[in-house]
Amino acid sequence: MIEQFINFVIRPPRAEYNPDQYLWEKDFTLAGRTYKREDLELKNARGHTLLCSHYLPSPFPEDTPLPCVIYCHGNSGCRADANEAAVILLPSYITLFTLDFSGSGLSDGDYVSLGWHERDDLKVVISYLRSNKQISQIGLWGRSMGAVTSLLYGAEDPSIAGMVLDSAFSNLYDLMMELVDVYKIRLPKFTVKMAVQYMRRVIERKAKFDIMNLNCLQVAPKTYIPALFGHASDDKFIQPHHSDLIFKSYAGDKNIIKFDGDHNSSRPQFYYDSVSIFFYNVLHPPQISTAQSSKLEKYYDLGDLKAAAGMNESLLYEIITGLHSAGTDAASSSSARRSTSASKSVGELLSEIAPVTTVDSMLNENHSLSNLENLQDKPNGQNEECCSYTSSNRESWGRCSSLGGSDEESSADCKAVDNSHQRTLQVYATPLRNVEHRSSDSTKEEKKKKTVVAPKKHRSEKFEKLEALSKRLRLCFLKRVNHRRQRSS
């Protein structure tokens, strides 16, 4: 029992993944702009190799340094956890740096230390970024272990522009004592304290840190970096009062947001909007107008949506909602973004997205009609908070949102989603494509020709619905193009 609890602290389940499969592509398109992923390796003070990725605009603006946010994952997480952060930050000209901490993901190391040694890894990353003349200010975004890492490092480096701290614990000893009650370990308090002292010695011998020194309440009163705290109200692993204690003693400018869910739940849309606004205010990214963003024929697309058994349809809501939010006036402050109602069906969300160039790919012969049922309208009434950019349910303090974790918490919140229609959804960023503009008259003529070639009587009812959805998307496309032309003229 004690050994299992020790491993739960310093050797939780480790994320194993293929970067080319679970990270954004080396070259991808988001909100009508092109970006690239640069992979690199850094060495920490203990000689461990850290695998890192840096997401940047491509091409990078000349003579204009951009700010950078470093995403710090949880204790079972990895670089893939930052995929959602890319959707939020990149359209605002904020670059994103992410890494696998030592002992996590694909980096070297056997143990995690819940922030103690991870702050040294973070120091190496910040030193690298500050040597890069293309980077201006630096912000930190941490979740769980990553939030503690950011707090510990921020107390030593006041030049950090701002920090987002999601689900940080106040001190490790109190957390371990609370987890005894969470897991209903029926032992006398005296025995539990003796066991924790034994664990303290074992952890110090194996992972080289003292759990009694891991205390955020000691550093919060002397940290003045602007901070945004976040915590799920039903978090049972790190209970909300931990963030309350840190927030109360924190010396710098601060704000705190509480939201529904547990430790590993997908975060609600309003929380991501708050994060975006916070980083925009503290990092002051430049407003850059490019020829690429002004061209009407350049749009982001959804990539190849491949549906199969295994993933809840709510993930499709999340991807569509995330892209919709990122695509709305991406060059301006995120505070100007329009919120997407979660009560709308997938078809309605698709119809509101700026022109999608891959509609025909959803009608490909390789996708059976049964697999495309999830594009049909669903009943209204979904909670907005279940529609965010990630889907995760790893039962640990940390998380790795992009490694195929089940979406049980999302399906529980989204009661209107039919659990019998579960799908595996793989979405990859795709290279920028040009959209050929055609007049509405020629488009209508082509539709008439298609109708003559393939009479409706030879099609199933489901295929007719898909065809109607495709028509709606094309009409939306023409309306948006005409509207933008009128505005530009």
VOFI-161041 format. One record per residue (C-alpha): residue number from 1; residue in three letters; chain; x, y, z. Coordinates in nm, 2 decimals. Example, Ala and Ser with C-alpha at 12.3 -4.5 7.8 and 13.67 -1.06 7.14 Angstrom:
BEGIN
{1,"ALA","A",{1.23,-0.45,0.78}}
{2,"SER","A",{1.37,-0.11,0.71}}
END
This chain:
BEGIN
{1,"MET","A",{0.00,0.00,0.00}}
{2,"ILE","A",{0.27,0.25,0.10}}
{3,"GLU","A",{0.48,0.17,-0.21}}
{4,"GLN","A",{0.18,0.22,-0.43}}
{5,"PHE","A",{0.12,0.56,-0.27}}
{6,"ILE","A",{0.49,0.65,-0.32}}
{7,"ASN","A",{0.47,0.57,-0.69}}
{8,"PHE","A",{0.14,0.76,-0.70}}
{9,"VAL","A",{0.35,1.07,-0.60}}
{10,"ILE","A",{0.68,1.03,-0.78}}
{11,"ARG","A",{0.61,0.78,-1.05}}
{12,"PRO","A",{0.25,0.82,-1.19}}
{13,"PRO","A",{0.15,0.67,-1.52}}
{14,"ARG","A",{0.39,0.81,-1.78}}
{15,"ALA","A",{0.26,0.95,-2.11}}
{16,"GLU","A",{0.40,0.76,-2.41}}
{17,"TYR","A",{0.32,0.91,-2.75}}
{18,"ASN","A",{0.43,0.98,-3.10}}
{19,"PRO","A",{0.50,1.36,-3.15}}
{20,"ASP","A",{0.41,1.35,-3.52}}
{21,"GLN","A",{0.07,1.19,-3.43}}
{22,"TYR","A",{-0.03,1.37,-3.12}}
{23,"LEU","A",{0.12,1.72,-3.15}}
{24,"TRP","A",{0.03,1.98,-3.41}}
{25,"GLU","A",{0.19,1.92,-3.75}}
{26,"LYS","A",{0.53,2.07,-3.84}}
{27,"ASP","A",{0.34,2.31,-4.07}}
{28,"PHE","A",{-0.02,2.38,-4.01}}
{29,"THR","A",{-0.30,2.64,-4.06}}
{30,"LEU","A",{-0.50,2.80,-3.78}}
{31,"ALA","A",{-0.75,3.09,-3.82}}
{32,"GLY","A",{-0.63,3.16,-4.17}}
{33,"ARG","A",{-0.26,3.19,-4.09}}
{34,"THR","A",{0.02,2.94,-4.12}}
{35,"TYR","A",{0.24,2.82,-3.83}}
{36,"LYS","A",{0.52,2.58,-3.77}}
{37,"ARG","A",{0.63,2.35,-3.49}}
{38,"GLU","A",{1.00,2.35,-3.41}}
{39,"ASP","A",{1.11,2.06,-3.20}}
{40,"LEU","A",{1.43,2.09,-3.00}}
{41,"GLU","A",{1.62,1.93,-2.71}}
{42,"LEU","A",{1.76,2.10,-2.40}}
{43,"LYS","A",{1.97,1.97,-2.12}}
{44,"ASN","A",{1.88,2.04,-1.75}}
{45,"ALA","A",{2.13,2.08,-1.46}}
{46,"ARG","A",{2.10,1.71,-1.38}}
{47,"GLY","A",{2.21,1.61,-1.73}}
{48,"HIS","A",{1.86,1.50,-1.85}}
{49,"THR","A",{1.75,1.57,-2.20}}
{50,"LEU","A",{1.42,1.76,-2.22}}
{51,"LEU","A",{1.21,1.73,-2.54}}
{52,"CYS","A",{1.05,2.05,-2.63}}
{53,"SER","A",{0.84,2.21,-2.90}}
{54,"HIS","A",{0.80,2.58,-3.00}}
{55,"TYR","A",{0.50,2.69,-3.20}}
{56,"LEU","A",{0.57,3.00,-3.42}}
{57,"PRO","A",{0.41,3.20,-3.70}}
{58,"SER","A",{0.55,3.10,-4.04}}
{59,"PRO","A",{0.70,3.31,-4.17}}
{60,"PHE","A",{0.80,3.49,-3.85}}
{61,"PRO","A",{0.73,3.87,-3.87}}
{62,"GLU","A",{1.05,4.06,-3.96}}
{63,"ASP","A",{1.20,4.29,-3.69}}
{64,"THR","A",{0.90,4.23,-3.46}}
{65,"PRO","A",{0.97,4.01,-3.15}}
{66,"LEU","A",{0.67,3.82,-3.02}}
{67,"PRO","A",{0.59,3.72,-2.66}}
{68,"CYS","A",{0.59,3.36,-2.56}}
{69,"VAL","A",{0.39,3.15,-2.31}}
{70,"ILE","A",{0.54,2.83,-2.17}}
{71,"TYR","A",{0.29,2.56,-2.10}}
{72,"CYS","A",{0.37,2.34,-1.79}}
{73,"HIS","A",{0.19,2.01,-1.79}}
{74,"GLY","A",{0.07,1.80,-1.49}}
{75,"ASN","A",{0.24,1.50,-1.34}}
{76,"SER","A",{0.10,1.25,-1.59}}
{77,"GLY","A",{0.11,1.49,-1.87}}
{78,"CYS","A",{0.33,1.58,-2.17}}
{79,"ARG","A",{0.37,1.83,-2.45}}
{80,"ALA","A",{0.04,1.72,-2.61}}
{81,"ASP","A",{-0.15,1.89,-2.32}}
{82,"ALA","A",{-0.05,2.23,-2.48}}
{83,"ASN","A",{-0.25,2.16,-2.80}}
{84,"GLU","A",{-0.55,2.35,-2.66}}
{85,"ALA","A",{-0.33,2.64,-2.56}}
{86,"ALA","A",{-0.21,2.68,-2.92}}
{87,"VAL","A",{-0.57,2.74,-3.04}}
{88,"ILE","A",{-0.60,3.02,-2.78}}
{89,"LEU","A",{-0.27,3.19,-2.80}}
{90,"LEU","A",{-0.14,3.17,-3.16}}
{91,"PRO","A",{-0.41,3.38,-3.33}}
{92,"SER","A",{-0.32,3.67,-3.09}}
{93,"TYR","A",{0.05,3.66,-3.20}}
{94,"ILE","A",{0.16,3.49,-2.88}}
{95,"THR","A",{0.40,3.20,-2.95}}
{96,"LEU","A",{0.38,2.89,-2.74}}
{97,"PHE","A",{0.66,2.68,-2.59}}
{98,"THR","A",{0.59,2.34,-2.44}}
{99,"LEU","A",{0.81,2.06,-2.30}}
{100,"ASP","A",{0.81,1.72,-2.14}}
{101,"PHE","A",{0.95,1.78,-1.79}}
{102,"SER","A",{1.22,1.54,-1.66}}
{103,"GLY","A",{1.06,1.21,-1.57}}
{104,"SER","A",{0.76,1.28,-1.79}}
{105,"GLY","A",{0.67,1.20,-2.15}}
{106,"LEU","A",{0.96,1.14,-2.37}}
{107,"SER","A",{1.22,1.33,-2.17}}
{108,"ASP","A",{1.49,1.16,-1.96}}
{109,"GLY","A",{1.45,1.09,-1.59}}
{110,"ASP","A",{1.28,0.83,-1.38}}
{111,"TYR","A",{1.08,1.03,-1.13}}
{112,"VAL","A",{0.87,1.35,-1.11}}
{113,"SER","A",{0.90,1.58,-0.81}}
{114,"LEU","A",{0.57,1.77,-0.84}}
{115,"GLY","A",{0.74,2.10,-0.91}}
{116,"TRP","A",{1.06,2.09,-0.71}}
{117,"HIS","A",{1.31,1.98,-0.98}}
{118,"GLU","A",{1.07,2.09,-1.26}}
{119,"ARG","A",{1.13,2.45,-1.18}}
{120,"ASP","A",{1.50,2.39,-1.28}}
{121,"ASP","A",{1.38,2.25,-1.61}}
{122,"LEU","A",{1.17,2.56,-1.65}}
{123,"LYS","A",{1.47,2.78,-1.58}}
{124,"VAL","A",{1.66,2.61,-1.86}}
{125,"VAL","A",{1.37,2.68,-2.10}}
{126,"ILE","A",{1.35,3.04,-2.00}}
{127,"SER","A",{1.72,3.09,-2.04}}
{128,"TYR","A",{1.69,2.95,-2.39}}
{129,"LEU","A",{1.40,3.18,-2.48}}
{130,"ARG","A",{1.58,3.49,-2.35}}
{131,"SER","A",{1.87,3.41,-2.57}}
{132,"ASN","A",{1.63,3.42,-2.87}}
{133,"LYS","A",{1.60,3.78,-3.00}}
{134,"GLN","A",{1.27,3.69,-3.16}}
{135,"ILE","A",{1.10,3.65,-2.82}}
{136,"SER","A",{1.00,3.95,-2.61}}
{137,"GLN","A",{0.81,3.89,-2.29}}
{138,"ILE","A",{0.75,3.55,-2.13}}
{139,"GLY","A",{0.44,3.41,-1.95}}
{140,"LEU","A",{0.37,3.09,-1.77}}
{141,"TRP","A",{0.07,2.86,-1.79}}
{142,"GLY","A",{0.07,2.57,-1.55}}
{143,"ARG","A",{-0.18,2.30,-1.46}}
{144,"SER","A",{-0.16,2.09,-1.14}}
{145,"MET","A",{0.21,2.01,-1.10}}
{146,"GLY","A",{0.28,2.27,-1.37}}
{147,"ALA","A",{0.11,2.53,-1.17}}
{148,"VAL","A",{0.32,2.46,-0.87}}
{149,"THR","A",{0.63,2.46,-1.09}}
{150,"SER","A",{0.53,2.81,-1.22}}
{151,"LEU","A",{0.48,2.94,-0.87}}
{152,"LEU","A",{0.81,2.81,-0.74}}
{153,"TYR","A",{1.00,2.96,-1.03}}
{154,"GLY","A",{0.80,3.29,-1.03}}
{155,"ALA","A",{0.92,3.36,-0.68}}
{156,"GLU","A",{1.28,3.36,-0.81}}
{157,"ASP","A",{1.22,3.55,-1.13}}
{158,"PRO","A",{1.00,3.86,-1.11}}
{159,"SER","A",{1.06,3.94,-1.48}}
{160,"ILE","A",{0.79,3.69,-1.58}}
{161,"ALA","A",{0.51,3.89,-1.73}}
{162,"GLY","A",{0.22,3.68,-1.59}}
{163,"MET","A",{0.11,3.34,-1.48}}
{164,"VAL","A",{-0.20,3.13,-1.52}}
{165,"LEU","A",{-0.22,2.88,-1.23}}
{166,"ASP","A",{-0.47,2.60,-1.27}}
{167,"SER","A",{-0.53,2.36,-0.98}}
{168,"ALA","A",{-0.21,2.43,-0.77}}
{169,"PHE","A",{-0.17,2.27,-0.43}}
{170,"SER","A",{-0.07,2.48,-0.13}}
{171,"ASN","A",{0.17,2.23,0.02}}
{172,"LEU","A",{0.25,1.86,-0.05}}
{173,"TYR","A",{0.23,1.73,0.30}}
{174,"ASP","A",{-0.13,1.86,0.36}}
{175,"LEU","A",{-0.23,1.72,0.02}}
{176,"MET","A",{-0.10,1.37,0.10}}
{177,"MET","A",{-0.28,1.38,0.43}}
{178,"GLU","A",{-0.60,1.48,0.25}}
{179,"LEU","A",{-0.56,1.20,-0.01}}
{180,"VAL","A",{-0.57,0.95,0.27}}
{181,"ASP","A",{-0.93,1.05,0.33}}
{182,"VAL","A",{-1.01,1.07,-0.04}}
{183,"TYR","A",{-0.90,0.71,-0.09}}
{184,"LYS","A",{-1.07,0.61,0.24}}
{185,"ILE","A",{-0.77,0.45,0.39}}
{186,"ARG","A",{-0.90,0.34,0.73}}
{187,"LEU","A",{-0.60,0.39,0.96}}
{188,"PRO","A",{-0.56,0.59,1.28}}
{189,"LYS","A",{-0.42,0.94,1.23}}
{190,"PHE","A",{-0.10,0.86,1.42}}
{191,"THR","A",{-0.04,0.56,1.19}}
{192,"VAL","A",{-0.09,0.77,0.88}}
{193,"LYS","A",{0.15,1.03,1.00}}
{194,"MET","A",{0.41,0.77,1.07}}
{195,"ALA","A",{0.35,0.63,0.72}}
{196,"VAL","A",{0.39,0.97,0.56}}
{197,"GLN","A",{0.72,1.02,0.74}}
{198,"TYR","A",{0.84,0.69,0.61}}
{199,"MET","A",{0.73,0.79,0.26}}
{200,"ARG","A",{0.92,1.12,0.30}}
{201,"ARG","A",{1.25,0.93,0.35}}
{202,"VAL","A",{1.19,0.70,0.06}}
{203,"ILE","A",{1.09,0.98,-0.17}}
{204,"GLU","A",{1.40,1.18,-0.07}}
{205,"ARG","A",{1.62,0.89,-0.14}}
{206,"LYS","A",{1.47,0.81,-0.48}}
{207,"ALA","A",{1.35,1.14,-0.62}}
{208,"LYS","A",{1.60,1.37,-0.43}}
{209,"PHE","A",{1.36,1.62,-0.28}}
{210,"ASP","A",{1.19,1.67,0.06}}
{211,"ILE","A",{0.81,1.68,0.05}}
{212,"MET","A",{0.81,1.91,0.35}}
{213,"ASN","A",{0.99,2.18,0.14}}
{214,"LEU","A",{0.73,2.17,-0.13}}
{215,"ASN","A",{0.51,2.45,0.01}}
{216,"CYS","A",{0.36,2.72,-0.21}}
{217,"LEU","A",{0.24,2.92,0.09}}
{218,"GLN","A",{0.60,3.01,0.16}}
{219,"VAL","A",{0.66,3.17,-0.18}}
{220,"ALA","A",{0.32,3.32,-0.25}}
{221,"PRO","A",{0.36,3.62,-0.01}}
{222,"LYS","A",{0.68,3.73,-0.19}}
{223,"THR","A",{0.57,3.68,-0.55}}
{224,"TYR","A",{0.44,3.99,-0.73}}
{225,"ILE","A",{0.39,3.86,-1.08}}
{226,"PRO","A",{0.03,3.91,-1.21}}
{227,"ALA","A",{-0.15,3.58,-1.17}}
{228,"LEU","A",{-0.48,3.43,-1.28}}
{229,"PHE","A",{-0.59,3.13,-1.06}}
{230,"GLY","A",{-0.83,2.87,-1.17}}
{231,"HIS","A",{-0.98,2.57,-0.99}}
{232,"ALA","A",{-1.26,2.32,-1.05}}
{233,"SER","A",{-1.52,2.33,-0.78}}
{234,"ASP","A",{-1.56,1.95,-0.76}}
{235,"ASP","A",{-1.18,1.87,-0.76}}
{236,"LYS","A",{-1.13,1.58,-0.52}}
{237,"PHE","A",{-0.75,1.53,-0.58}}
{238,"ILE","A",{-0.65,1.89,-0.52}}
{239,"GLN","A",{-0.94,2.05,-0.34}}
{240,"PRO","A",{-1.04,2.41,-0.42}}
{241,"HIS","A",{-0.93,2.54,-0.08}}
{242,"HIS","A",{-0.57,2.49,-0.19}}
{243,"SER","A",{-0.60,2.77,-0.45}}
{244,"ASP","A",{-0.80,2.98,-0.21}}
{245,"LEU","A",{-0.51,2.96,0.04}}
{246,"ILE","A",{-0.25,3.05,-0.22}}
{247,"PHE","A",{-0.47,3.33,-0.36}}
{248,"LYS","A",{-0.52,3.48,-0.02}}
{249,"SER","A",{-0.15,3.50,0.06}}
{250,"TYR","A",{-0.04,3.59,-0.29}}
{251,"ALA","A",{0.13,3.94,-0.30}}
{252,"GLY","A",{0.09,4.04,-0.66}}
{253,"ASP","A",{-0.21,4.14,-0.88}}
{254,"LYS","A",{-0.44,3.84,-0.88}}
{255,"ASN","A",{-0.78,3.70,-0.98}}
{256,"ILE","A",{-0.94,3.37,-0.93}}
{257,"ILE","A",{-1.20,3.17,-1.13}}
{258,"LYS","A",{-1.40,2.88,-1.01}}
{259,"PHE","A",{-1.58,2.65,-1.26}}
{260,"ASP","A",{-1.77,2.32,-1.26}}
{261,"GLY","A",{-1.59,1.99,-1.30}}
{262,"ASP","A",{-1.31,1.79,-1.13}}
{263,"HIS","A",{-0.94,1.78,-1.15}}
{264,"ASN","A",{-0.91,1.63,-1.50}}
{265,"SER","A",{-1.23,1.78,-1.65}}
{266,"SER","A",{-1.22,1.98,-1.97}}
{267,"ARG","A",{-1.22,2.35,-1.88}}
{268,"PRO","A",{-1.52,2.56,-1.98}}
{269,"GLN","A",{-1.51,2.82,-2.26}}
{270,"PHE","A",{-1.54,3.12,-2.04}}
{271,"TYR","A",{-1.22,3.01,-1.85}}
{272,"TYR","A",{-1.03,2.99,-2.18}}
{273,"ASP","A",{-1.16,3.33,-2.28}}
{274,"SER","A",{-1.04,3.47,-1.94}}
{275,"VAL","A",{-0.69,3.31,-2.00}}
{276,"SER","A",{-0.67,3.46,-2.34}}
{277,"ILE","A",{-0.76,3.81,-2.22}}
{278,"PHE","A",{-0.52,3.78,-1.93}}
{279,"PHE","A",{-0.22,3.69,-2.15}}
{280,"TYR","A",{-0.32,3.96,-2.40}}
{281,"ASN","A",{-0.31,4.22,-2.13}}
{282,"VAL","A",{0.01,4.12,-1.96}}
{283,"LEU","A",{0.22,4.02,-2.27}}
{284,"HIS","A",{0.10,4.31,-2.50}}
{285,"PRO","A",{0.15,4.12,-2.83}}
{286,"PRO","A",{0.19,4.34,-3.14}}
{287,"GLN","A",{-0.09,4.40,-3.38}}
{288,"ILE","A",{0.04,4.28,-3.72}}
{289,"SER","A",{-0.16,4.31,-4.04}}
{290,"THR","A",{-0.03,4.07,-4.31}}
{291,"ALA","A",{-0.13,4.04,-4.67}}
{292,"GLN","A",{-0.21,3.68,-4.60}}
{293,"SER","A",{-0.48,3.76,-4.34}}
{294,"SER","A",{-0.64,4.01,-4.58}}
{295,"LYS","A",{-0.70,3.77,-4.86}}
{296,"LEU","A",{-1.05,3.64,-4.88}}
{297,"GLU","A",{-0.95,3.31,-5.04}}
{298,"LYS","A",{-0.74,3.20,-4.74}}
{299,"TYR","A",{-0.93,3.03,-4.46}}
{300,"TYR","A",{-0.86,2.77,-4.20}}
{301,"ASP","A",{-1.01,2.42,-4.25}}
{302,"LEU","A",{-1.11,2.13,-4.02}}
{303,"GLY","A",{-0.86,1.88,-4.17}}
{304,"ASP","A",{-0.97,1.52,-4.22}}
{305,"LEU","A",{-1.24,1.42,-3.97}}
{306,"LYS","A",{-1.22,1.04,-3.94}}
{307,"ALA","A",{-1.49,0.89,-3.73}}
{308,"ALA","A",{-1.48,0.54,-3.58}}
{309,"ALA","A",{-1.57,0.37,-3.25}}
{310,"GLY","A",{-1.42,0.49,-2.93}}
{311,"MET","A",{-1.47,0.86,-2.87}}
{312,"ASN","A",{-1.76,1.06,-2.75}}
{313,"GLU","A",{-1.92,1.30,-3.00}}
{314,"SER","A",{-1.87,1.59,-2.75}}
{315,"LEU","A",{-1.50,1.60,-2.87}}
{316,"LEU","A",{-1.63,1.71,-3.21}}
{317,"TYR","A",{-1.82,1.99,-3.04}}
{318,"GLU","A",{-1.50,2.09,-2.87}}
{319,"ILE","A",{-1.29,2.10,-3.19}}
{320,"ILE","A",{-1.55,2.29,-3.38}}
{321,"THR","A",{-1.61,2.54,-3.09}}
{322,"GLY","A",{-1.24,2.59,-3.05}}
{323,"LEU","A",{-1.18,2.66,-3.42}}
{324,"HIS","A",{-1.48,2.89,-3.44}}
{325,"SER","A",{-1.35,3.09,-3.14}}
{326,"ALA","A",{-1.00,3.11,-3.28}}
{327,"GLY","A",{-1.12,3.21,-3.62}}
{328,"THR","A",{-1.32,3.51,-3.51}}
{329,"ASP","A",{-1.11,3.83,-3.55}}
{330,"ALA","A",{-0.79,3.65,-3.47}}
{331,"ALA","A",{-0.57,3.95,-3.52}}
{332,"SER","A",{-0.74,4.15,-3.24}}
{333,"SER","A",{-0.77,4.09,-2.87}}
{334,"SER","A",{-0.94,3.77,-2.77}}
{335,"SER","A",{-1.18,3.97,-2.56}}
{336,"ALA","A",{-1.36,4.06,-2.89}}
{337,"ARG","A",{-1.43,3.70,-2.97}}
{338,"ARG","A",{-1.79,3.59,-3.00}}
{339,"SER","A",{-1.90,3.30,-2.79}}
{340,"THR","A",{-2.06,3.00,-2.96}}
{341,"SER","A",{-2.37,2.86,-2.80}}
{342,"ALA","A",{-2.32,2.51,-2.68}}
{343,"SER","A",{-2.69,2.44,-2.74}}
{344,"LYS","A",{-2.64,2.42,-3.11}}
{345,"SER","A",{-2.60,2.10,-3.30}}
{346,"VAL","A",{-2.28,2.00,-3.48}}
{347,"GLY","A",{-2.44,2.08,-3.81}}
{348,"GLU","A",{-2.53,2.43,-3.69}}
{349,"LEU","A",{-2.18,2.49,-3.56}}
{350,"LEU","A",{-2.03,2.38,-3.89}}
{351,"SER","A",{-2.27,2.61,-4.08}}
{352,"GLU","A",{-2.14,2.91,-3.88}}
{353,"ILE","A",{-1.77,2.84,-3.93}}
{354,"ALA","A",{-1.60,3.06,-4.19}}
{355,"PRO","A",{-1.58,2.88,-4.53}}
{356,"VAL","A",{-1.46,2.52,-4.48}}
{357,"THR","A",{-1.27,2.38,-4.78}}
{358,"THR","A",{-1.30,2.02,-4.67}}
{359,"VAL","A",{-1.67,1.97,-4.68}}
{360,"ASP","A",{-1.65,1.72,-4.96}}
{361,"SER","A",{-1.40,1.52,-4.77}}
{362,"MET","A",{-1.67,1.44,-4.51}}
{363,"LEU","A",{-1.87,1.28,-4.80}}
{364,"ASN","A",{-1.58,1.06,-4.90}}
{365,"GLU","A",{-1.66,0.71,-4.99}}
{366,"ASN","A",{-1.43,0.58,-4.72}}
{367,"HIS","A",{-1.67,0.72,-4.46}}
{368,"SER","A",{-1.98,0.51,-4.42}}
{369,"LEU","A",{-2.31,0.68,-4.37}}
{370,"SER","A",{-2.34,0.53,-4.02}}
{371,"ASN","A",{-2.01,0.70,-3.93}}
{372,"LEU","A",{-2.14,1.03,-4.04}}
{373,"GLU","A",{-2.45,1.03,-3.83}}
{374,"ASN","A",{-2.28,1.24,-3.58}}
{375,"LEU","A",{-2.30,1.53,-3.82}}
{376,"GLN","A",{-2.68,1.54,-3.78}}
{377,"ASP","A",{-2.86,1.78,-3.55}}
{378,"LYS","A",{-2.87,1.69,-3.18}}
{379,"PRO","A",{-3.12,1.81,-2.92}}
{380,"ASN","A",{-3.06,2.14,-2.76}}
{381,"GLY","A",{-2.97,2.20,-2.40}}
{382,"GLN","A",{-2.60,2.12,-2.37}}
{383,"ASN","A",{-2.41,2.31,-2.10}}
{384,"GLU","A",{-2.16,2.56,-2.25}}
{385,"GLU","A",{-1.90,2.45,-2.00}}
{386,"CYS","A",{-1.87,2.10,-2.16}}
{387,"CYS","A",{-1.75,2.26,-2.49}}
{388,"SER","A",{-1.39,2.34,-2.46}}
{389,"TYR","A",{-1.07,2.26,-2.64}}
{390,"THR","A",{-0.97,1.94,-2.47}}
{391,"SER","A",{-1.09,1.60,-2.38}}
{392,"SER","A",{-0.93,1.42,-2.08}}
{393,"ASN","A",{-1.00,1.18,-1.80}}
{394,"ARG","A",{-0.67,1.05,-1.67}}
{395,"GLU","A",{-0.72,0.94,-1.31}}
{396,"SER","A",{-0.42,1.12,-1.16}}
{397,"TRP","A",{-0.32,1.46,-1.05}}
{398,"GLY","A",{-0.18,1.54,-1.40}}
{399,"ARG","A",{-0.32,1.48,-1.74}}
{400,"CYS","A",{-0.23,1.43,-2.10}}
{401,"SER","A",{-0.53,1.56,-2.29}}
{402,"SER","A",{-0.43,1.45,-2.64}}
{403,"LEU","A",{-0.35,1.09,-2.58}}
{404,"GLY","A",{-0.69,0.94,-2.63}}
{405,"GLY","A",{-0.82,0.97,-2.28}}
{406,"SER","A",{-1.19,0.90,-2.25}}
{407,"ASP","A",{-1.43,1.18,-2.23}}
{408,"GLU","A",{-1.65,1.05,-1.95}}
{409,"GLU","A",{-1.68,1.38,-1.76}}
{410,"SER","A",{-1.78,1.56,-2.08}}
{411,"SER","A",{-2.05,1.30,-2.16}}
{412,"ALA","A",{-2.18,1.32,-1.81}}
{413,"ASP","A",{-2.22,1.70,-1.83}}
{414,"CYS","A",{-2.35,1.70,-2.19}}
{415,"LYS","A",{-2.66,1.49,-2.11}}
{416,"ALA","A",{-2.81,1.56,-2.45}}
{417,"VAL","A",{-2.53,1.38,-2.63}}
{418,"ASP","A",{-2.63,1.02,-2.73}}
{419,"ASN","A",{-2.38,0.79,-2.58}}
{420,"SER","A",{-2.47,0.51,-2.83}}
{421,"HIS","A",{-2.31,0.71,-3.11}}
{422,"GLN","A",{-1.95,0.71,-2.99}}
{423,"ARG","A",{-1.67,0.78,-3.24}}
{424,"THR","A",{-1.30,0.80,-3.25}}
{425,"LEU","A",{-1.20,1.14,-3.38}}
{426,"GLN","A",{-0.86,1.23,-3.53}}
{427,"VAL","A",{-0.81,1.59,-3.62}}
{428,"TYR","A",{-0.48,1.71,-3.76}}
{429,"ALA","A",{-0.39,2.06,-3.86}}
{430,"THR","A",{-0.36,2.08,-4.24}}
{431,"PRO","A",{-0.16,2.29,-4.48}}
{432,"LEU","A",{-0.32,2.61,-4.60}}
{433,"ARG","A",{-0.54,2.56,-4.91}}
{434,"ASN","A",{-0.67,2.81,-5.16}}
{435,"VAL","A",{-1.04,2.83,-5.21}}
{436,"GLU","A",{-1.16,2.89,-5.57}}
{437,"HIS","A",{-1.43,3.16,-5.56}}
{438,"ARG","A",{-1.72,3.10,-5.79}}
{439,"SER","A",{-2.03,3.30,-5.86}}
{440,"SER","A",{-2.35,3.20,-5.70}}
{441,"ASP","A",{-2.51,3.15,-6.04}}
{442,"SER","A",{-2.24,2.90,-6.15}}
{443,"THR","A",{-2.27,2.72,-5.82}}
{444,"LYS","A",{-2.64,2.68,-5.86}}
{445,"GLU","A",{-2.60,2.54,-6.21}}
{446,"GLU","A",{-2.35,2.29,-6.08}}
{447,"LYS","A",{-2.59,2.18,-5.81}}
{448,"LYS","A",{-2.86,2.13,-6.07}}
{449,"LYS","A",{-2.63,1.92,-6.28}}
{450,"LYS","A",{-2.54,1.71,-5.98}}
{451,"THR","A",{-2.91,1.66,-5.91}}
{452,"VAL","A",{-2.98,1.54,-6.26}}
{453,"VAL","A",{-2.69,1.29,-6.26}}
{454,"ALA","A",{-2.78,1.14,-5.93}}
{455,"PRO","A",{-3.16,1.14,-5.87}}
{456,"LYS","A",{-3.27,1.16,-5.51}}
{457,"LYS","A",{-3.47,0.84,-5.55}}
{458,"HIS","A",{-3.14,0.65,-5.56}}
{459,"ARG","A",{-3.02,0.80,-5.23}}
{460,"SER","A",{-3.09,0.71,-4.88}}
{461,"GLU","A",{-3.25,0.96,-4.64}}
{462,"LYS","A",{-2.93,1.00,-4.45}}
{463,"PHE","A",{-2.74,1.09,-4.76}}
{464,"GLU","A",{-3.00,1.35,-4.84}}
{465,"LYS","A",{-2.95,1.51,-4.50}}
{466,"LEU","A",{-2.57,1.52,-4.56}}
{467,"GLU","A",{-2.63,1.68,-4.90}}
{468,"ALA","A",{-2.85,1.94,-4.74}}
{469,"LEU","A",{-2.58,2.01,-4.48}}
{470,"SER","A",{-2.32,2.05,-4.76}}
{471,"LYS","A",{-2.55,2.30,-4.94}}
{472,"ARG","A",{-2.59,2.50,-4.62}}
{473,"LEU","A",{-2.21,2.52,-4.58}}
{474,"ARG","A",{-2.16,2.63,-4.94}}
{475,"LEU","A",{-2.43,2.90,-4.91}}
{476,"CYS","A",{-2.28,3.02,-4.59}}
{477,"PHE","A",{-1.94,3.04,-4.77}}
{478,"LEU","A",{-2.09,3.26,-5.05}}
{479,"LYS","A",{-2.27,3.49,-4.80}}
{480,"ARG","A",{-1.95,3.54,-4.60}}
{481,"VAL","A",{-1.74,3.62,-4.91}}
{482,"ASN","A",{-2.00,3.86,-5.04}}
{483,"HIS","A",{-2.03,4.03,-4.70}}
{484,"ARG","A",{-1.66,4.08,-4.67}}
{485,"ARG","A",{-1.63,4.21,-5.02}}
{486,"GLN","A",{-1.90,4.47,-4.95}}
{487,"ARG","A",{-1.72,4.57,-4.63}}
{488,"SER","A",{-1.39,4.60,-4.80}}
{489,"SER","A",{-1.54,4.81,-5.08}}
END
